[in-house]
Amino acid sequence: MPIKCAGAPQKAMYLACDHWLRTQRLDNIDVEFCNAGPGLFGVADYVPALMEYVKKYNIALQFQHTLTAIDGPGKTATFSVTDGEGESREIEKAFEMIHVCPPQKAPKFISNSPLADAAGWLDLDPETLQHNHYGNIFGLGDAGNTPNAKTAAAVRKQAPVVAENVLLALKGEAPRAIYAGYGSCPLTVEKGKIVLAEFGYGGKLQPTFPTWLVQGTRPSRLSWLLKEKMLPWIYWNAMLKGKEWLAEPEILSHRPTKHEASDALDK
């Protein structure tokens, strides 16, 4: 994807608006969210809660707006805007302050190598994280072409999958550990509350905690405490040391090879 996590630009916007609201300055500030994509967030279940804050902060949403240039001294941003017919035109917007999440790409030692797909990303099987052409290579993290939100939470689930599959490959067995596309975007909608978006491939919700404890589609004080107090400890003392107890992957008893799957379809 051209952006690692759709929540990144929104967090700064919501927190800024919350501060301006608390200090009685928001009425004097025009806030716009210019998104290159077609919507506020790619997983529909989380959009209603986010829209409540968009309305609360009086944020103007501008979709299909791709930033192409910034004139810093002139405080002007240029956008390529795509309409419903697919036609593009350039517009300029004046600003006093702008916060930008630039498009991202894989490092050149990957994008310029035989390991890359046509778009320059590490060419991986989205479930086993094994390279699609070189069976002795596995990958995880931001440079892969797997269609998941690229967050630390994704790597937390990918690392055990890669570890299990590397061990299977060393024994001459086919990879059977499966990554379901898990990613997490803790959307900080105000100081003290977070919409904890957890989802996998196809936008399927993958909550870590039961809904009676944390309802991820709603802003939650508990989610804020989880991110502020618990996640740093988990990150440094569990995740980075390979001791994270909630990231055990699903391991299939048998995963059909591409040849077997093709034969089954033919039958």
Residue pairs with C-beta under 8 A, 6 or more apart in sequence:
1 147
1 149
1 150
2 36
2 103
2 104
3 9
3 36
3 101
3 103
3 104
4 104
4 142
4 149
4 150
4 151
5 149
5 150
5 151
5 183
5 185
6 37
6 41
6 42
6 149
6 185
7 41
7 149
7 185
7 186
7 187
7 197
8 101
9 33
9 35
9 99
9 100
9 101
10 33
10 40
10 41
10 50
10 187
11 187
11 188
12 99
13 31
13 33
13 59
13 99
14 53
14 57
14 187
14 188
14 189
14 190
15 188
15 190
15 191
16 31
16 99
17 26
17 31
17 53
17 57
17 59
18 57
18 189
18 190
18 191
19 191
20 26
20 29
21 56
21 57
22 191
26 57
26 58
30 60
31 57
31 58
31 59
31 60
32 59
32 60
32 61
32 62
32 93
33 40
33 54
33 59
33 60
33 61
33 62
34 62
34 65
34 67
34 77
34 79
34 93
35 61
35 62
35 63
35 64
35 65
36 64
36 65
36 66
36 67
36 103
37 63
37 64
38 63
38 64
39 47
39 63
40 47
40 50
40 51
40 54
40 61
40 63
41 47
41 50
41 187
41 197
42 203
43 197
43 199
43 203
43 205
44 203
45 199
45 203
45 205
45 217
46 187
46 195
46 197
46 216
46 217
48 217
49 189
49 195
49 217
49 218
49 219
50 187
50 189
50 195
53 59
53 189
53 190
53 219
54 61
62 79
64 81
64 82
64 83
65 79
65 80
65 81
66 79
66 80
66 81
66 82
67 77
67 78
67 79
67 100
68 78
68 79
68 80
68 90
69 77
69 78
70 76
70 77
70 78
70 98
70 100
71 77
71 78
75 94
75 95
75 96
76 92
76 93
76 94
76 95
77 92
77 93
77 95
77 98
78 90
78 91
78 92
79 90
79 91
79 92
79 93
80 88
80 89
80 90
81 88
81 89
81 90
81 91
82 88
83 89
104 142
105 111
105 120
105 121
106 116
106 120
106 121
106 122
106 142
106 143
107 143
110 116
110 120
110 121
110 122
110 143
111 120
111 121
114 133
114 134
115 122
115 123
115 131
115 134
115 137
116 122
116 123
117 123
117 132
117 145
119 145
121 143
121 144
121 145
122 131
122 139
122 143
122 144
122 145
123 131
123 132
123 133
123 145
124 130
124 131
124 132
124 138
124 139
124 144
124 145
124 146
125 131
125 132
125 175
126 146
126 147
126 148
126 179
126 181
126 201
127 178
127 179
127 180
128 138
128 161
128 165
128 175
128 176
128 177
128 178
128 179
128 255
129 138
129 139
129 140
129 144
129 146
129 158
129 161
129 162
129 165
129 175
129 179
130 137
130 138
130 165
130 169
130 175
131 137
131 138
131 139
135 169
136 169
138 162
138 165
138 166
138 169
139 162
140 155
140 158
140 159
140 161
140 162
141 150
141 155
141 158
142 150
146 179
146 181
147 181
147 201
148 154
148 181
148 182
148 183
148 200
148 201
149 183
149 184
149 185
149 199
150 183
151 183
151 184
151 185
152 235
152 239
153 182
153 183
153 184
153 198
154 182
154 183
154 184
156 239
156 244
156 247
157 179
157 180
157 182
157 247
157 249
158 179
159 242
159 247
160 177
160 244
160 247
160 248
160 249
161 177
161 178
161 179
161 249
163 242
164 175
164 176
164 177
164 249
164 251
165 175
165 176
165 177
168 174
168 175
168 176
168 177
169 175
174 255
174 257
175 255
176 251
176 252
176 253
176 254
176 255
177 249
177 250
177 251
177 252
178 249
178 250
178 251
178 252
178 255
179 249
180 200
180 201
180 204
180 206
180 250
181 199
181 200
181 201
181 202
181 204
182 198
182 199
182 200
182 206
183 198
183 199
183 200
184 196
184 197
184 198
184 208
185 197
186 194
186 195
186 196
186 197
186 223
186 227
187 194
187 195
187 196
187 197
188 194
188 224
188 227
189 195
189 219
190 219
192 221
192 224
193 219
193 220
193 221
193 223
193 224
194 219
194 220
194 223
194 224
194 226
194 227
195 216
195 217
195 218
195 219
195 220
195 223
196 214
196 216
196 220
196 223
196 226
196 227
197 216
198 205
198 206
198 207
198 208
198 216
199 205
199 206
200 206
205 216
205 217
207 214
207 216
208 214
208 246
213 222
214 220
214 222
214 223
214 226
216 223
234 244
237 243
238 244
238 245
239 247
256 264
